[in-house]
Amino acid sequence: MKPAAKDQPDAPRLARGPVNIANLAARAAKPALGKRGFAAAEILTHWDTIVGPELAAFACPIEIKFPRGKNAGATLHLRIASGAAATLLHLKTPTILARVNGFLGYGAVAAIQVAQGPLPRRRINAPPVSTEETPKTLDDALAKLRAAVELRTRTRR
């Protein structure tokens, strides 16, 4: 009797059912991230929440280098946008170390090293969602649109 397709690691993907794309991406990126010291992609994907949006705007992680045979006392290499950003980053170093180590759960990072260069392109945030109530009918939507057009034409005169 043949084992079920789910028990076989090399079974065709369709036989196992739908697969979460995040799991596939993590599996595909693991070798490249491992060479850079990122055992998991979470530090890259959650960088904005780890250090805050104001620091993430001008600095991004490049790699983490651990001493040979140790998993603590690493150096976090960051790329920064400008020399002015380096000054601000120098002032915020203790905060960054505390936040990164808090995220990782232990004192993994002991130092920060920076290199100036272009940052990767940031995704454009979606426009804020309107807090106004969505019109229920087409007539309500058209009335709202007419009112907005009238208001705009009155303010331009």
Secondary structure, 3 states (H helix, E strand, C coil): CCCCHHHCCCCCHHHHCCCCHHHHHHHHHHHHHHHCCCCCCHHHHCHHHHHCHHHHCCEEEEEEECCCCCCCCEEEEEEECCHHHHHHHHHHHHHHHHHHHHHHCCCCEEEEEEEECCCCCCCCCCCCCCCCCCCCCHHHHHHHHHHHHHHHHHHHC
